Amino acid sequence: MTRLLDREFLDLCLHDWLKVGALAERDTVDAVLDLSETLARERFLTHFKAGDAQEPQVGPQGVTVHPEVRAALGEYAELGLFGAGFSEALGGHGLPFVVSCASFAWFAAANIATSSYAMLTVANARLIAEFGSPAQVDAFARPQIAGEWLGTMCLSEPQAGSDLGVVRTRATFEGKDDLGRRYRLAGSKMWISGGEHDVGGNIVHLVLAKVAGADGVLPEGTAGLSLFIVPRLLPDGVRNDVTVAGLNHKMGYRAIPNCLLAFGENGGATGWLVGAEGQGLRQMFMMMNEARISVGLGAAALACRGYGHALAYAQERLQGRGSDGASVSIIEHAAVRRMLLAQKALGEGALALCLYAARLVDADDADSAALLALLTPVVKTFSSEMGLEANAMAIQVHGGYGYTRDFDVEQVYRDNRLNPIHEGTTDIQAIDLLARKLLNGGEGLAVLKARIAATLAAADGFAAETEALRAAWAEVDVALEMLRGSEKALEVATPFLFAFGHAVVGWIWLDLALAARGKGVRIAAGTAAALRYFTACELPRVGAWLACCTAGGEVLEVDPGWL
């Protein structure tokens, strides 16, 4: 049977390390995880390959998707999992965010494409619940929390990817009604996952647009962005002026349509303003940051699934001979064991990092909020970039079979390759960490350092690991000080992010190893082995990445004509 996630490791993270017992009864948490694993296997994993092979199609009735996608999401809704992390007052189950994330990890591991419909819907509903009026919450958030409708986020345009200041979708005020200030929208949105399909009865689009001034001119920059709720079906059941202009055919996540959407080709799409004009980007950051954690979580889940495939294959595949001349499974070869241990250290380290961030959401205090803001780009980047490295090693363990469609690791790699780009590229995350969170802030860093210090003080029995972790963070500190005030800091933001992320995960593995003491032999020994590997083989990469940061700006000076 395919191992999607290591349940013992997940239990270690939640119960022994993150102490979720302070938030929910253990029986409740375990029941949710049991239910999630079962549904993920029986309804999501079953069309993992079929959904990839039979991509969404545009026809006379719109976009159709693989029928098992509809069936899976229907059961997900029936079991109340769309509303798992929402309050009971909103029709949810009131589970802690970290538990709902652990639940989602099973579905992401089983089928990242189908689970993405749910991820986007939950984030959409949470934004409306936070910033929308009571009438908007009732009309648009509650049906998504119930899983009756699905949702999207519509930011990018054909000419506007990361630079949202050049968004050209126009909103024109039309009047007021029970749902608030009503506008007519016209424009195009690109790369919209789940933008059109035949899964649910309605699709709630959250659309960034600009309201023209009295002179008809759109405001410049991101300060002019406003956020609008634009449903596919209006409250009276009439189809809104939203059409799919085409599908983007991506290398992964193929079971969810990725759309070019046209708003307002026949007079204007009806949308309702969320909050006030000009607040759109601030509001949307809530959804984007939740999505960044979810993308990181999905990438970590795929890394863990690939590791499970590689481990099973290595245990079964006979190749080479032992000292007695008998055939041996490839796990007996040192190179294969090294790759398996590397996958465990990277994939499960990423999963632990994501769950730690989710626990910070539940903490709901100033220090946790500052630390969460600091770690969000790390969560998204370490998981997506290092998870992909782990998936590459899973293919390597399989040898020539690994890059054939007969084995799942080929598709797992393709699916995960999208995650370093989803919800802001790695370089965008690097700018966020270095420029916004460290060079122009730094509140979260003090919290992080205090928590690392507490771990180091308690880490008796791990002398070599504590010394290496201290050395790695000393290197980070030196590099950060050199970059303060440097005009070239952003040129090396990405290697700095890689180094910072590895230093963070080195701390997490040490903290996990302390939590695993006294547990079963397999989990305690396995966690200690991952810590030793990460310390010896991964932490040295911190210095290598930071060498680029401290070498001086001339290292990256190049005339484009030379390239």
N, C-alpha and C positions, 0 to 999 in steps of 0.2 A: 504494500500500500504506500502511495506517495506520502512522504512526510512533508507537510506544508510548513509547519513550525514545530519547534521542540517544546512541547507542553511543559515539561519540567523546568526548562529555562524560563518560560513565560511565567510560571508560578513563582520562581525565584525572584524575578523582577518585580512582580506585582505585590506579592505577600511578604517576602522577606526583606526586600530592598526598599521598595517605595511605600510599604506599609499602608496599602489601600484599605486595610481593615479599619482604619480611622475614618474612612469615608463610606464604606458599605460592608454589609455582612459577607463573610467569606463564602457562605453557601450561595448567596445571590451571585457573587462574582463568578464562582466556579460554574454555576448553572448557566450563566450567560456565555461563558467560554465554551462549555460543552455544546450548547445549542448552536453557537456560531460555527464551531468546527464541523458539526454534523451537517448543517445547511450548506456550508461552503463546499463540502465534499459532494453532497448529493445533488445540489442544484447549480453551483457555480463552476466547479472543476469539470463537470461532465461536458460542458460545451467550450472549454478552454481552447481546444484546437479547432472545433467546428466554427466558432465565432470568428476566429482568425482567418479561416479559409473562406468563409461565406461573409464577406464584408457587407456593410449597409449599401443599399442601392436606392437611387432616385427613380421614381416611377410616377405614373399619373396620380396616384394617391399620396404622393409625398415620399418620405424616406422610410424604407422598411428595414428592419434589423432581424437578426437570427431569432426565430421564435422562442428558443430557450432563454434568451435574454429577458424577454417579457415574463416568462414563467418564473425565472429565478427572482426577479425583482418583485413579482407579485407575492411570492412566499416571504421574501424579506419584509415586505410591507405588512403582510398578515401577522407576522410574528412581532410587529412593533419595533423593528430595528431602526427604521428611519428616525423614530422618536426616542431612541435609547438615551441620548444625552440631553434631552429637553426636560424641562420641569413638568410635573404633573398638571400644573395649571394650564400649560400649553398643549396638553394631550400626550405628553411624553412619559417616560418611565423614571426620570430623575436620576439616572446613573451618573456617577462621576465621569468627567471627560476622559480620564486615563483608562477607565474600564471600557467605555465606548470605543476608544482607540484600539485597545487590545482586541476587542470583538472585531473591529473592522480589519485588523491585520490578517485574520483568517481568510476573509473574502478577497483581500488584495493579493494574498499569496496564491489563492486558488484561481482567480480570474481578475486581473487588474482592470481590464476594460469594462466588464460588466459592473464591477464594484464602483467604478468611477461615476456612474450615473448617481449612485447613492451619495458619494462623497460631495459632489457638486450641489445636490439637492439639499443636503443637511447644512452646508455652509451658506447657501442662499437663504434658507429659512431662518438661520441664526441671525444673519444680517438684518433681515426684515423685522425679526422679533426685537432686535436691539434698537434700531433706528426708525422703524415704521410707526405709523399711527395705529391706535387700536383697531380701527376699521381695516387698515392694510394688513395687519397681523391676522385678523380673522379671515380676510378674503384670500390672502396669498401665502402666508406662512403655515397656517394650520393644515391646509390640504397637503402641503409638502411634508410636514411632520408626520402626517398619517400615511404618507407614501402613495397618496391618490394622484398627486401631480408631481412632476419633476422640475428641476431648476437648472439654470446656467449662470455663467458670468460672462458678460460681453464687454471686453475692454479693447482689445487690439483691433486694428483696421488694416486694410492692405498696405497703407503707407505709414501706419503707426503701430510699431511693436512695443519695444520698451519705452519709447518716447511718447508717452500719453499726452504730452502737451500739444501735440499736433493732431489730436483727434478732431475729425471734421463732422461727425454726426451732429445734426442740428435738432434742437428742441424748440418748439414755438408754443407759447402759452395759449391755451384754448378756453379754459374756464375752471370752475370748481364743482365738485360733486361730493357725494358721501365718502369717497375714497381719497379726497384731497385735491390738490392742484393738478389739473389734467393738461397734458401737452400733446402736440403732434410731433413725432420724430421722423427724421429722414436721414439715411446714411447706410453705410455698409460695415459689417463686423466680420473679422477673419479669425480663423482658428478656434471656432466655438464648438467645444466638445459637447455632445448631446444637444446640439442646436435645433435639430428637427428629427423626429422619429415617430414610430407608432407604438411606443411602449406605454405611455400614460395618457390620461384624458386631456391633460393640459401641460404646457411648459411655461414656467415663469422665468422670463429673461430679466436679469439686472443689467441695465445698459448705461454706460457712461456716455454722456453727450454734453454739448454746450448750448446754452441759451443765448441767442443773439441779442445784442443791445438794440436800443431804439433806432440806431442807424442800420440795423440789419447785419452788422459785422459780428463775427464770432470772437469772443475774448481770447487773448493769447495765453498760452501756458496752462499748467495744471490747475491753477487757482480758479479757472473758469469752468471746471468740470462739475457736472451735477449728475445725480444718480436717479434712474427711473425704473419703475416696475412696468415691464411691457409683457403681458401674457399673450400666448398664442391665441387663446380664446378669450374674448371679452366676457364680462359678467353676464351679459344677455345671451351668451352662447355663439355670438357671431365671430367669425374668423377675423383676427386682427390683421393689419397690413404688414405681415412679416412673412417673407418667403425665403426658401433656400435657393441660392444662386449656384451652388456647386458643392461638391465634397472634396476634401483634401485626403489623399490616400497616403497614410503614414506607414512607416515600417513596423510599428507596433500599435498596441491598443486598438486593434482593428475592429473589434466588436462594437465600439461606440463611434457613431458618426462624428466627423470633424468637419464643420460647415463654414461656408461663406454665406452669411445671412444678409438679406436686403431688407431694410426697414423703410417703409413709406413710399413704395413705388406707385401706389394707387391712392394718393391723397394724404398719406401720413399715418404712421402707426400710433395708436393711442397708448400713452404711458402716464403713470402717476409719479410725481416727484416724491422722493424719499427725503424727509427733513427739509432743509432749506437749500436754495440754489447756491452753487459754489462749494458745497460740502461733499461732493461725490467721491473724490479721491480719498479723503480722510475716512469716509464710511467704507469704501471698497477695500481699504487696507485691512480691515477686520477680516473680510472674506479671503483676501489674498494671503494673510498670515496663517489663517487656519488651513488654507489649501497648501501652503508651503510645508506645514507640519504633516499634512495628509500625504503629500507627494513623497516626503522623506520616509514616512511610515510605509507607503506602498513600495518604495525602492528597497527598504530594509526587508520587507516581507518577501519580495522577489529574490533578494540575495539569500535569504534563509531557505527558500524553496529550492533554489539552484544548489545550495549546499546539501540539502537533503537528497536530491537526485544524485549528486556526485558521490556522496557517502554510500548510498545503496549500490550504485554501479561499481564502486571500488571494492565493495565487499563481495560482489558476485562475479565480476569479470576476472577470468583466469588469464594470466599473461606472465611469462617468465617462469623460472624455476628456483626453488629454494636450495639450500645447501645439500639436501638429500636427493636432489634431482627431481622432486615431485613438483607438479604445477602449483602455483600459488596465486591467490587473488592479488590484484594490483595494490590493495591497501598495504601489502607487505613491503612495498617499495618506498624508500625514504622520500623520494621526490613527490610521490602521491600523497603521503601523509602530511608533508609540508604544505601542499596546496589545500588539503582539507582543513588543516589547522588555521591557515590563513583565511579561508572562507568563513570559518566559525568566528574568528576574531573580528573580521570586518563586518560580516552580516549580522551576527548577534550583538556586536558592539553598536551597530547602527540602530538595531531594534531597541536596545536598552536606552540609547540616547533619545530616541523619539518618545518612548514611554516616560522618560524623565521630564521631557518638555511638557508632555500632557499633564503630568502630575503638578507641574508648576502652574498650569491653568487652574487646577482645582484648589491650589493653595490660597489664591485670591488675597495676597498681601503685597505691599510695595516692593519688598526685596525680590519676591518671586516674579513679579511683573517685570522688574528691571532685568533679572536674569533671563527670563523668557525672551524678552526683546533682543538681548545679546545673542542668545543661542539659536534663535529661529533660522538665520542664514546658515549656521553650522549644521543644524538638523537637516535642512534641505540639501545642503551640498555634500556633507560627509556621506549621508545615506545614498544619494544618487550617484555620486562619483565612485565611492569605494564599493558600493553595492554592485556597480557595473564591473569593477575589477574582480569581485568575487564571482560574478556570473561568467566572466571570461575564463577564470580558473576552473569553473564547473565544466565548461566545454572542453578545456584542456584535459581534464581527468577522463572524460569520455573518449578522448582521441578523435579519430576520424568520424566516429558515430556522432560526436557532439554537435557538429554543424550540419547534420541532416535533419529534415523535418520529422523523421521517425522518433526522435528523442526530444523531450520537452525543453531541454536546456537551450536549444536554438531559439525557440520562441520567447522563453523567459528573458534571454539576453536582448532580443529585439524590443520586447516590451519595456525593459528597464532602460534601454538607451534613450528613450524619450524623456526620462525624468530629470537629467541634468539641464534640460531646456524648459520643461514645464514650470509655470509659475515663477518665471524669472531665471535667466540663465545663470550659470555658475559665476560669471564675471559680474553680473548685476548683484548677486548675493555678496560677492567680495567687496564691492563698493559700499553696500549697506553695512557690512560688518566694520570695515576699516574706517570709512569716512563718517558714517552717521553714528555708529555705536561706540567707537573707540576714540577716534581723533577729535570728535565734536561732542563727546558725552563721557562715557566710561562708567556710568553708575552701576551697570550690571557687572562690570569687571571686578569691582571690589567685593560684590556678593560672591562671585565665582571663586575668587582667591580665598575668601574666608572658608568656603565649603571644601575647597581642595586642602587647605591647611588642616581642617578638622579630620579629613581622611588620612592625611599623612601622619598626623599625631597618633592615630589609632592603629596604624598599619604595622604592628609588631609582627615579625616573622617574614616580612617582605622587604628586607633591607635593600637588596639590589634594585627592586622595582621602585621603591620610594626615592632612592638616590637618582635613578634615571628620570623619574617624573619631575623631580625638583630641577634637574639640569635642563630638561626640555622647556619648562616654564621660565627658567632664567634666560634661555635663548629667546623666547618670545618677548620677554620684557625688554631685552636689549634692542631687539629689532623694532619694537613699538616705539621706544624712545628715539631711535634714529629716524623713524618716519615722521615723528611729530614736527610739523613745520616744513617738511620736505615738499617741494613742488612736484616731485616725481612719485609721491606715495602711491597714487592710484595705478601707476604702471606696474606695480608689484603687488597689488591688492589680492590677486588670485592666488599666487603662491603663499602669501601670508595667510589667507583663509584656509588653505590646505594644512599649513603648519599648525594653525590655531585649532583646527578641528581635530587633528591627530592628538594634540596635547590634551584636549578635552576628553576624548575617548580613552586615552591612556589613564586619566583619572577615573573615568567611569568603570573601567575594567578592574582597577584596584579596589574601588568601592564595592563592586559586585563580589570580588573575591572575599572581601571581609564578610559580606552578607551570607556567602555560601558556606562559611565555616560551620561544621557540625551537621551539614545536610548529608544526603546520601552520597556515597562514594563517587558515583558517576558525575553528579552535578558539581560537587565540591572540587573533585580532581580536574574535571573538564574546564571549569571556570578558572582554576589556577593555571592550567596549561595555556589557556587563551591569554591570560594576563602575561605569563612568561613570554609567549610568542610576541604579543603586541609590544611589550617592553623592549625585547631584544631586536626585533626585526622591523617594527613599524615606527616606533618613537625616533630612531635615528633619521628618519625621513624629515623630521621637523627641522633639524639643522640644515639639511640639504635645501629644503624649500626656502628657508630664511636667508641662506647665503645670497640668493638673488636679491633679497630685500635690503641687505646691508652692504652690497658690493658697490653701490653708487649708481646714479642714473645713467652713466655712460654705457652701462652694460646693455641697455635696451635701445640705445640710440641707433637708428637706422634710417637711411633714405629709402622711401618706398621704391625708388627706382632700382635699388640693389636686389630687391626680392623677386 
